[in-house]
Amino acid sequence: MKKTTQLKQMILGPQLEFLMEAHSGMSAKIVEEAGFKGIWGSGLSISGSLGVRDNNEASWTQVLDVLEFMSDATTIPILMDGDTGYGNFNNMRRLVKKLEQRDVAGVCIEDKIFPKTNSFLREGAQPLANIDEFCGKIKAGKDILKDDDFVIVARVEAFIAGWGLNEALKRAEAYRLAGADAILMHSKLSNACEIFDFMNEWKNRAPVIIVPTKYYTTPTEEFRKHNISLAVWANQIFRGSIQKMQEIARQIKQEQNLLNVEDSIVPVKEIFRLQDDKELAIAEEQYLSPKTGSQRCAIILASTRGEQLGKLTESIPKTMIKIGGKSILERAVEHLNEHHIKNIMVVAGYKRETIDLPNLNIIANDDYETTGEMVSLSKAVDTTQGEVVILFGDVLFKKYVLSIMLDDPSDIVIIVDTVFTLEKQYKSDFVYASPLENNSLFPKDNYYLEKIIYDEPGTEYYGEWPGMMKLTAKGLEIVKTFIQENQNRPEFQKLDIRDMLNQLVKHGHRVKIQTIAGHRIDVNNIDDFSLAVEF
């Protein structure tokens, strides 16, 4: 789904959504990995990271350069804090044109005078733009659009300027009629009374966005009760990074060594991981000194129909169901290819003749209805060598999930999703886990599998295994040995991969866990399919 469409659906959706501030490519990537669905390209944080004031001292092209790095580093939408639009209607047109070119999903402009002054910087009234002139900016931005899903948000500063509720309502309505997709209503009070007064009078004429920086003690549930569409956490990551940098700088200056610092900061390898250095290393192998044969391969288990999907799978297996114009399998193959994994085997059964994607090695499992996952896996691993990624064929996932597995040097790595809804009772592969070292600074880096149980979710579970695993060459040999020792036993015919993992753990093999927070969907039934359409 396009980033613009993702953002528009967040704003227009029925539930309260959240944007987290970012100010660089690195911080944007961290926001996405934390599980946020969108990013606020904060003007305060970006200007602050450049060492200048939030008074349009950084030019709009300099801010745009930062946003381009942020957009390239992430797959979730960015709503740019566009200040006043950096001039008149003509500047607004050029800004929107350049944002679309960089795959930024939307821009928020505020009704102040250029150059702007930060809303929290001065006491007393701040001048506001003429309503008609500001409406002209909105119309100009909408008229220049190539993508109708690009979002233009009008930020109303009437409360900041001390002009009151009536002025806020008048301006919001004018901006709505001019074409604004949403209204950002701003307040610098320590409580949300101005915002809630506005919402009571506004009557949901258009989506409303808030920035609760000053009234952070207001319970989030109150925002939901007042039908707020989107809440922006506008500068917390930047402020937190400043505090940490100040602490580290003072400590090193005082102690003149790094002995007490290294254990309190991320290792250098975490920077490399976030920079996706592994992808460059793979590309160097491919383009600078190509070797005979692929160093990595993938096995996709896709033999079942998926009967709960009804008519959708009458003539195709569920891996070939199309989501947004591409099948689940096609999306998985694209993600693998982007990680330079070209040697891909698909173990297919039901309607396997319909799997017509190019450059795949289709392996038949005609006994798919009476056998478990291990039989399908065994048909593919015999001729497999080196590092291998194993995926279930019904999983939609974000590309970075593969990076997390491939970056971990452990011999057996599984992905565990720690986000699941206890209120929704469904059966799946739920994971028990334990840390290798309880006093680790980064405990999630050291969690290992205890067991996987096919059950309903409960609070004691660590998370859900979506059927994603990576094996090194050594890990692959461990799996091959397990298959060789067990495949002649009658019970092997019904074994699933979780059963193998449990037995490997029981016999002393470590299965490393890498966690994600959502960013994947198992398409097992019609409800899953409906969610996947919005994925």
Secondary structure, 3 states (H helix, E strand, C coil): CCHHHHHHHHHHCCCCEEEEEECCHHHHHHHHHCCCCCEEECHHHHHHHCCCCCCCCCCHHHHHHHHHHHHHCCCCCEEEECCCCCCCHHHHHHHHHHHHHCCCCEEEEECECCCCCCCCCCCCCCCECCHHHHHHHHHHHHHHCCCCCCEEEEEECHHHHCCHHHHHHHHHHHHHHCCCCEEEECCCCCCCHHHHHHHHHHCCCCCEEECCCCCCCCCHHHHHHCCCCEEEECCHHHHHHHHHHHHHHHHHHHHCCCCCCHHHCCCHHHHHHHCCHHHHHHHHHHHCCCCCCCCEEEEEEECCCCHHHHHHHCCCCHHHCEECCEEHHHHHHHHHHHCCCCEEEEEECCCHHHCCCCCEEEEECCCCCCCCHHHHHHHHHCCCCCEEEEEECCEEECCHHHHHHHHCCCCEEEEEECCCCCCCCCCEEEEEEEECCCCCCCHHHHEEEEEEEEECCCCCCCEECCCEEEECHHHHHHHHHHHHHHCCCHHHHHCCHHHHHHHHHHCCCCCEEEEECCCEEECCCHHHHHHHHCC
